[in-house]
Amino acid sequence: MPVPRAGRYRGVLILDCRRGRIEQHAGNATTRRIRAHRQWHDLPIVFLTAKAMPGDRESSLAAGATDYITKPVDLDELLGVMASWVTGNGKALVRDDGDPA
């Protein structure tokens, strides 16, 4: 993982949830564990998933993901999302608890 420097990162964590509710739940739990560590609070986390179900995007963002993309992946979309977070132009989302994602 990248080392934080003044709230900016040189990379983005892509959390790939392959499919189904079990993996979605595990991915959200992993995101919450990452966010629990102060040094990773501002790390851009893009949740990538197949078989997206209603409410999955919202639950992932509430768990601390900064963005959410479904499969099959549009490469231009993925690269655009990654570039926006690496350059600092990504919009910070707000989790349910009011903390920045």
Phi, psi and omega in degrees: 000151180291155177270129181295142177218107178053039177076004180246146180235153176267358183215179180227137175273121175262114180260104186268111177259112190294311180185157171079166183294322182297313180294323178299313180297316179296321178296319178294320178296319178297316179300316179297321178295320178297314182293338180291341179267122185306320183293344180251010183302323183260003180297125176294124178241118177256119180272124182243126185215153170255165178052051179293133179251159176305133179091348182296316180301312182298319181292325178292317178294321178295330179284346177124001176294146177267340178205168187213126180228139178259155175269153359293141185282132169274112186304319179297320178295313181300312180296322178295316178297313180299315180298322181295325180280324180292322181278351180087009180267356179292146178275130178286129176270161179249130177283169179303330182277001177088351178282146176296145178278000000 
